[in-house]
Amino acid sequence: MKYKIRQKMFSLGDKFTIRDEEDRDVFIVKSQLLSIGKKLRIFDLDGNEVCYIEQQLFKFMSQYNIYINGEMVAHIKKKFALFKNDFEIVSNKANYYVEGDFIAYDFKIFNDRKLIGQVSKKFFSLTDTYGVEVDEDEDRVLVFALVIVIDMVCHDDDK
């Protein structure tokens, strides 16, 4: 299924909406303004928290933990690599990895060797918008969380 992650360009703190292919809101993502390190929460439309993303502090390379329903389900760490971005994802759900051109905003997410998510930046828009295709058999919230973390690690200085 296709989704859009859309961030307003001029807002106090980060606030995203995740919309389906009919452009209907599905989730809302909000950052915690006054915190040490980055902390984001994904909410359903009823205001229930479905995911919590927390930056690990004092690490040489960027690291984040992803929690769903209070359980840590993934740890994502930027690996040291010259002239490219590479990530290590440790999860109790599956063996995830990402491939692609993170600088140009296009990448794929795999569960073992199966493609489960595809991401591409939409240019010429008044907002930062990513097209995200998620395999229907996968945990879409976890895929969204991975996309958000990768964007923060690769492009947070651009905003």
N, C-alpha and C positions, 0 to 999 in steps of 0.2 A: 504494500500500500504506500502511496506517496503522501508526504507531509512537507510542511514548510516551517522552518524555525525562523522567526522574524524578530529582530531587535530594533527598537527605536534608536535613531542616531543621537538624539539630544534628550537624554533623560538622566535624572539624578539616580545613580546606581544602575545596575543592570536589570532590565525587565524584558522578558521575552514572551512571545506567544508561540505556541506550536499549533499549527492548523492542519486540517486534513485537506484532501485534494479538492473538496468543494469550498475551501476557504473558510471553514467553520472552526472556531477555537476548540481545541481538544485539551490542552494543558497550558498552564501559566508558570513561568519560571521567574523567581525573584531572588536577588542577591541580598545578603545581610549587609547593611550599610556600615555600621560601626563594629567591625570585627577585625581581629588580627588574622590575616590570611583570608583567602576567598572562601566564601560559604554560599552555596546556592540551594534553593529548594524548588522542587517541581510539585505543583498542585494540580489536582483535577478541577473541573469546573464547579464542584461543590465545596471547594476550599480544603479538601483533604490532602495532606502531604503524601505524595507517592514516592518521592526520592529526595535524598539529601546528598549533596556533593561538598566535600571538605578538602581544602588544600592542606597538605602536610608541611609544616614550617621547618625552617632551618635545614633544608636539603640542598645539596649541590645542584641537582637537576629537579625540575618541577615534578611533584608527586601529588596525587589526589586519591581519596577514598570515595567510593560510591556506595551509598546505603539505600536499600529498598525495603520498606516495611520494617525499619529498625535494624536490619541485618546487613553487615558489610558484604556486598556481592562482588565487588571488583576494586582492585588497586591498579591505578595507571601511572606509569612513570616514564618520563622522557629519558631516552637513552642518550648517552654521549655519542655524537656522530658529527663529523666535520661536513659542512655544506649541505646537510639534509636533516630532516626531522625523522625520528624513529621512536617507537613507543614499545614498552613492555607492559602487557596487561595480564594481571594475575586475578583469576576469578574462581569461585567455587562452583560456578554454573557450567563453564565450558572453557575451551582453549581459544581465546579471542586474539586476533591480531589485525593490524591495519596496514594497508598498502596504498601508496598514491603520492600525488604531488600536493603536499600540504601547503606549500607556498602559493600555489595557484588555486587552492581551496577545493581540490577534487581528490577524493580518496574513497576507499572501499573498506568495509569491516567484514571480517571473516570469523566464523565459528568453525574451528578445525579448517577444513578446506572448502567449506560451503559459504558462498557469498550471502550475507544476511543484511547488509546495509550499504547503500551507495549515497555519497554526499557530493553535492556540487554547489558552488557559490553562484547566486543569481546576481549578475551585474546590472547596472543601469536602473537602480531602484532607490527610492528615498530612504529605505531602511536596509540594514544588513539582513539579507535573506539567504537561507540555505535550502535547497531542495534535498530532501532526505527520503530515500526509498527504503522501506523496511520489509523484510520477508515476513509474511503473515504468521509463520510458526515461531517467530522470535519474540522476546520480551522487548517491546518497542520502547518502554521507558528506559531500560538499560542502554539500548542503542542511542536514544536521545542524549542520555547522560554522557556517553562516550564521545559523541559529536561535540557537545558543549565543552567538555574538558579539552579535547584536542584543539578546538578553536581558541580557548583561553590560553593554552600553552603556546600556540603558534602565532596568534595574532592579537594578543591583548595590548601590546604596545602600539598597534595601529589605530586604536580608538581614541 
